[in-house]
Amino acid sequence: MPQNYPRMSSSPITSIGIFYNEQSLKCELYFDDPCGKQSFEYKETRNDHLKIFVEYPEEIINNQTGLVNSLNIKYSGLEENYTKEKLDPVITQIFKCLESRKELLQVKRLLIDAVDMSQAMTVVKLLDPSVLKKVEFCFENRDEDIDIEDALALVKWNEGKRMKLVFKLHTLHPGYLESVKKFLLHLPTFTEIFVYYKQCVNENACLGTIMDIPMQHETPGSKEKFFQFRLSHSLLLSDKYHVYFLSDTHPSAYIKIGCRRKRSLLYGKHETSGDINVLCQKAQAQILHDFEVNLGRQNTCLEELNFIFSYIHTLRKEEPSIETFGSLNQLTIQFLGKLKEILSRRSQLLKVKKLDILCCTDDNLMQILPYLDPNCLKTIKLIDPRAEYERLGNRVNYPESMLKPFVLDEICQLEQWKSATELEIRSQPISTSIQEMNITHFSKIYMQVETISSEDVLYLKDHLLQSTTFQRFIIPFKNKAIDYETLVGIMGPPHRIYGDNDRIIWFFQMEVNHQFLEVRLDMRYIEFKLTSHIE
C-alpha cells in the first residue's frame, strides 16, 4: 500500500463507501471502534488517478474476511455534471476488485449507482447471497429509461433469502410500476419494495396501475416522493395458484395470497412475432419460470392448484380441425412434461390441498399427482376434454376419434390417491373395475364408470358401512351388469321400489355410528349417502 494512504485501524471494517464526483474519488471506511471513520480522497489530477486510487480499496476488499454492514458505490456530485463515461470505469474497477477475491464478499446492504441495471447486477452477483438483506439501485442522476426488470435475476440468485429492494429513479412513469408488479409476485424473495422518484409523468395513470395493490405513498409536503410495497411475511406464500390455457399464445395465471392479495397475469401480450409457435413457446416458458419462482420453495400448504387446458379462445376463432386439436394437445403434453421436471427438482413434495385440472387425461394427471404431498392432498377434481367443452356450452365439438376413457389402474395405486378424501371425475366412462380403484376411503365421490355389477354394489355397501369419514358417492354408469334377483338376495329386501325397478332404495344401519347408509339404484346411476333417518 503506498505511503500516502492512511494507516488502517486494526478493528473490523463495518462499512465501505466509494464516492466519486467530477473532481475526485473518495473512499470512506467505518470501523467497529471509537475511532469510527477513516477516509482517503484522491483528486483528479492525472490520467491514471483511478488506477492509483483503486489500489487502496482493492487491498481492503481482498483482505476483508468478516461481514460488511454496507457497501456504497455512489456518484456524489451535481446532477448536471453526471456522465456515464465517468461512472463506467469506476464500477469496472470495483467489479475487478470483487472478482479477484477467492470467496464472495459478505455484504449486508448494497447501494450502487451503475451505468445500467445489467452492470449493477454484475456487481451484486459477486456478493454472498446468504447475507445480503437490502439492495438499493440508484439511477436518479439521469433522466432516461432503466430496464429495472433485469433485477428479477435476484430471484434465482439469492437462494431463497428475503431482502428489501429499492429503486431510485429520476422520472417515474406507468411502465416502471407495471414492472414492479412482476417483482410483487416473488414474495419468497422480497420483504419490501421502495420506488423513489424526483418527478412523475402522468401521476393518475401511475396510481391507476397499482390501485388494487396495498402500498404506501409519501405524505403531502414530503421531501421525498416514493411508493412503498410491503410484502408481509404472513402473506409470504400463495393460497391459490391457477394457470389457464384458454389461448395458445396468451395463457394467463391467477395467484391469490391471503384474503386480499390477488394477481392476474396475461402472458405474451407484448410479443410481436408472427410465428404462432414462437409465441406459444415464449408464453409457456414464462409461465413455467413464474411457477418455479413462486412455488419452487413453497413449504406451506397451497389451498388450490388449478390448470385449464381448454384453449377455448383459440378454438372458437374458426371451426377447428382434428390437426388443430392435435397440436394443442401436444402443447399441453409439452407443458406438463416441463412442469414435471420443475416439480421433481423440488427438495420436497409440493403441498397442495386441492388439485383441479380441466381438459385433462389420465396421462396428464400422472405428470402432476405423484409430485404432490399425500399428507396434504384432500381433493382431486378432473374434467376430460369432452366434459369440459360440454360444460362450456358445447361451443366446441371435440373429435370422437380423440376420445379415450379414463384409466385409473396406475393412478389408484399412488399414495396421493389413497390419502385424498374427495374425488370428482367428469370424463368418458372409467374402464377400471370399481373393486380395483381403491375408493372406499373417500368421503365424497362423483365419477362415471363403464360397468357396474351386483358384486360392485355389495362391495361398496360393505366397506362404506364401516367408514368413519364417508358422506356421499354418486356413480353414473354406462352399462348395468346387475341381476335384480341376485342383488336383492345379497342386499336384502329394499325399503322402496319405484316403477318397474326404475329406482330401488335400501337403508342400512352404519356399523360405526347411529346413522344410516342409503343406497339408491337408478336406471343410470347409483348413489350411496349418509343420512340421519330413514325416509
N, C-alpha and C positions, 0 to 999 in steps of 0.2 A: 504494500500500500504506500503511495507517495507520501513524503514527509509533510506536505501542506494539508493533508486530510486530518480531521480531528481524531484524537485518541478516543477509542470507543470505551464505553463503560463495560465493566465485567458482568453487569446484571443482564438478565434475559431481555431481548427486544420484544416489546409488546405490539408495536405498530411501526409501519414503514410508509412514508409518504414521498412520492416523487412528483414534483410540480415543475411545470415549465411555463414560460411566457415568451414574449417577443424578444426579451433581452437576456434571460438567464435560465439556468436549470438549478433546481434546489432539491436536496434530499433531507428529509426530516426523520429522525428516529426517536421513538419513545421507549423508555426503559422502565423496568419494574424496580425502581429505586428512587430515593429522594431527589436525585439529580433531574429526573423526569424526562428531559428532552435534550437532544443534540441535533445540530443541523449543519449542512455543508452546502454552500451555494457557489455555482460556477458561472461567471459572466461569459456571454457570447463574444469573445474577442478574437478567436481563431477558428479555422475551418475544422480542426479535429477536436473542438471543445467537447462534443458529445461523447466521442470515444474515450477521452480522458476522464470526463465526469462519470461515465458508467463503470469505470474500474472500481469505484468505491461501493456503490450499491450491489455490484456484481459479487464482490467478495462477501458482503454481508448476506446476500441471498444464498450464495453457495454454502456458507458456513452455518446458516440458521438450522437448528435441529428441533426446536420446540414450536409450539403453536403461536402464530402471529394473530393478534386480535383483528387487525385491519391492514389492508394493503390498498393505498390510494395512488392512482396514476391519473393526474388531473392537469388540465390547462388552467392557469391561474391569472391570465392576462385579460385584456379588454376584448370584448366580443368582436369588435371591428378589426382587431389585429389577428384574429384566429385564422390559421390556414392549415389545411391538411398536410401540406408539404413539410411543415414544422413538426406536426404530431407523428406522422408515419415513422420517421426514423427513431423517435423516442420509444414508441411501442415495440418496434422491431428489435431494439436493443434489450428491452425488458424481456421480450419473448426469448431471446437468446440466453439471457441470464437464467431464466426458469428452465429452459430446455436443457441446459448443461448440468442441472442437478441430477444426482443419482436417484433421489426419491422426490415424489411430489411435495411441493411446499404446502404446509398446513396453514391455511388462512381461514379465519372465521368470517370476516366481512371483506368484500372486494368492491372498490369504487373505481371504475375505469372509464376514461374518456378516450375512445378509439376512433379511428377513421370511419369504420362502419361496424355493423353488428358481427359480421363474419370475423373481422380481425379481433374484436373483443372476445368472441367465443374461443378463438385460438389461445388466448391468454388464460381464459377460465379453465380450459381443459388441461392446463399444466399445473393446476392446483389439486389438492386432495379432496375428492367429493365427499368423503365421510365426515368432514368437519365444516365445510362451507355452509353458512347459515343465511347469508344475505349477499345478493349481487345487485349492484347499482350501476346501470348503464347510462352514461351521461352524454347526451347529444344536443344539449340546449344551446350550444355556441354556434350552431349552423342551421339555417332555415332551408332544409332540404329533406326529402323523404328518406326515412330509415326503414329497412326491412326488419322490423322487430321480431317477425316470426322465425328468423334464424335462431333466436334464443330458445325456441322449442327444443333444440338439441339438448338443453339442460335436463329434459325429462328422462332420457335414457342414460345420460352421462352421470347423473347424481346418485344412481344406485338406490333409489327409493327413499333418500333422505329428504326432509322437508325444509324449505327455505323461503325467505322473503325475497321478492323481486321488485325492483324499482326501475322505471323508465323515466328519464328526464329529457323532455323534448322541447323543441323551440316552438313549433306551431302544431297544435292538435287539430285533427280532422276526423270525421267518422270512420275512415278506413283504419286508423290506428285502433279504435275501440272495437271494431269488428275483429281485428287480430287478437286483441286482449281477450275476447270471449273464447278464443281457442285455448288460451292458457288456463282459463277458468275450468275447463273440462278436466284438467290434470290435477285433481285435488290431492292425490297422493304425493305430489311434488311441492306444491306451493301453499304457504300459510297465509300470506298477504301479498297483494299486488298493488303497487302505487304507480300512478301515472301523473307526473308533474309536467307543467307546460307554462310557457310565457304568454302565448296568445292562442286563440281558438278560431278556426274557420267554421262558421255555421254552428253555433253552440246548441241551437234547438235540435238540429239533426244529430249532433253528438249525444245529447241527452236521450233522444228517441232511440238511439242504437242500444242503449243499456237500461232503458226504463224498467224492464222486467227483472233486472239483476240487483240484488241487495248490494248497496255501496254507500260510501260517504263522500260528499262533495265539500269543498272548502266553504267556510262561512263567509258571508258578505264582508268586504273590507279586509280579508286576509291578504297578507303579503305574498303568499304562495298559492298558486292555483293547482288543484290536484283532484284526482279521483282515487279513492281507496276501496279496494275489494278485499274483504276479509273472508278467508276460506276456513270456516270454523272446523276444529278437529272433530267435533261431534257430528259434522256433516261430511266427514272425510270420504266416506265410501258410498258407492251408489246403492240405491234401493231397487231401482228397476233399470234394465238395460234392454232396449228394443232396437232391432235392426230390420228395416223394411225395404225389401227389394220389390217395390211397386213399379219401378222403372229400371231398365238395364243400365242406363247411362247416368241416372240421377237417383240412386238409392238414398235413404235417409236413416237417421238414428234419433232415438228419443231416450234421454237419460234423466231419471228422477232421483234426487238426493234429498232425503228428509221430506218434510211436509211442504216446503215452499220452493225449493230449488229445482228447476227443470231446465233442460236444454234440448232444443230440437235442431238438428243439423241436416242440411241438404247437400249431398256430395256432388261434385262435378259441375256445379253451376257456373263456375268461371272458366271451365275448359272450352277451348275453341276448335279442337281438332275435328276434321270432317270424317275421320275414321271411327266408326262406331265401336270397333273392337278396342281401339286405343282408349276411348272414353270409358268403356266398361272396365278395362284393366286398371286404369287410374283410380276410378271410383272404388273398386274392390280393394285396391292396395291401401287407400286412405282409411277405409272402414276397418280393415284388419289392423292397421297401425294404431288407430284410436282405440280399438278394442283391447289390444295388448297393453297400451299405455294406461288405460283406465282400469282394466281388470287383471293385468299381469301380476300384480302384487296384492290384490284384494284378499283379505283374510277373514273378514266378517261375512255373514250370510246374505247374499243377494236375494231380495224378495222375489224378483221375477226376471227371467231371461227369455226373451221373445224374439223369434225370427219369422219373417214372412217372405216367401219366395214366389209370389203370385205373378209378378211383372204385369199386373193388370193394366197399368197406364200404357205400357208398351204394346200389349196385345190388343188394346181397344182402338189403336190408331187405324188399323185395317184388318180385314179378315185374315187371321194368322194361318200359315201353312204348317204342316207337320214338321217341316225343316226349322221353322221359327221356334216351335216348342222344343225341338231337339237342341237347338243352340242355346236357348235359355236354360234348359236342363243342365247342359254342360257348364254353364256359368255357375249354377248352384253347386254342382259337384266340385268344381274348381275351388270355389269359395270355402266350402266345408272342409275340403282337404287341407287348405292352408289354416283354417280355424283349428282343425285338429292338431296341427303342428304347434300352434300357439298354446293350446290347452295342455299339450303333452310336455311343453317346456316349463310349465309352472312347477315350483318346488312342492306343491301340494294340490290336491284336487280342488276344483273351484266349488265354493259353497253356494248353492242355489236352492231356494225353497220351491220355486215353481218354474218348470220348463214348458214353454209354449211354442210349438213350431207349426206354422201353417204352410200349406203346399209342401207337404213332407212325405217322403217314402221311408220304408224301414231302413234302407241303406243310408239315407240322410241321417236318421236318428243315431245310427251307430257311430257317426263321426263326432257326436257330442256327448251322448249319455254316459259312456264309460269314463269320461273325464270329470264328472261331477261327483261331489262328496255324498255318498249314500246316507251319511248321518244327518244331512241337512235336507235332502230332496224329499218333498212331500207330495207334490202334484206333477203329473205328466199329462200334457194336452197336445194331441196330434191331429192334424187335419190333412188329408191327402189332397192332391190337386183337383180331382173331380168334385169332392165335397166342398172345397174352398170356392171354386167357381160357382157352384150352386148357391153357396152362402152369399155370394156377391150378386145374386140375381140372374144367374145363367147368362151373363154378358159375354162370356167366352165359352165356346164348346171345346172341351178337352178331347183330343183324339182317342177313339176307342182302342186303337192299336197300342197306345201308350199306357193304358190302364193296367195295373198289376195289383194283386192282393197284398195286404199287409201280412208279412210272415214274422211271427214272434219267436220262432224256435230258438234263435240265438239271443235275442233281446231279453226274453223272460228268464234267462239264466244269470243275468247281471245282478250284482248286489244292489245297484241303484234301483232296479225294478222291484226287487224283493223288499226294499226298505220304504218305497213310496206308499202313500196311503190313499191317494185319489188318482183315478185314471179316466181320461176321456180320449177316445179314438174315433174319429169320424172318417171312415175310409171305405174302400171296397171291402167286401166281407173277408174276415180274417180266416185263413185256412188252418191255422194251428189248432189242435184239439183243445177244448176247454180244460180238460183234466191235465194237460201238459203246460198250461200257461202260467202256473204259479200266481193265481189271482185271489185266492181266498183270504189273503192278509189285508187286501184293500178294504177301505171303509166305503168308498163310492166308486162305481164303475159305470161308464157308458161306452159300449162298443158293439159293432155288428160282426157276427160270425157267419161262416159259410153254412155250418150244420150244427144242430143241437139234437141230442139224443135223450132218451129216458135216463140213461146212466149219468149223463152230464147233469141233469136236473137233480137227481138223487145225490150226486157228489157235492154239488154246491149247497144243497139243503143241509146235509150232514155236517159240513165244515162250518157253515155260517151260524148254525145253532150254537157252536162253541166259541164264536168270535166275541171278543170284548170291545171291538172297535167298529164292527160292521154297521152301516147305515142304510145304503141303498145300492142295488145293482139293476141296471136296465140293459138288457142284451137282445137287440133285434137279431133275427136270423133269416137267412135266405132259404134254407131247406130245413124242414122239420122232420127228423127221423124219430118220431115218437109214436109208440103204440099206446093208446089211451088205457086200455085194459091193463097192460103191464105197468104203466105209470101209476094208476090207481092202486094196483096191487102192492107196489113197493112204497107208495107215499101215504096210502090210507085214503078213506073217503074224503072228497073235497068238501069244503064248507059251503060253496055255492057254485052252480053251473049256469052259464048264460047261453041261450040258444042251443044249437046242436054242437056242443063242446067248443063254441066260439071263444068262450072265456071261462077258465076254471080257476077257482081261488081256494087256497089252503091256508090254515093258520097253525103254527106250531109254537109251543112254549119254549122260549130260549133256555138253554142249559146254564147260562152264566148270570142271568138276572130275571126280573119278573116281567119282562116284556115279551112280545110275540114276533115271530118271523112270519110275514105274509108272503106267500108265493102266488103270483098272478101269471097264469099262462094264457097268452092271447094268440090270435092267429099269426101275428107277425113278430111278436117279441115275448120275452119272459121277464118278469120283474120280481126281485127279492127286496123286501122292505121291512125295516124295523118299525114296529108300531106298539103303542101302549095299551091298545084294547082291540077286541075282535068286533068288527062291524057287522 
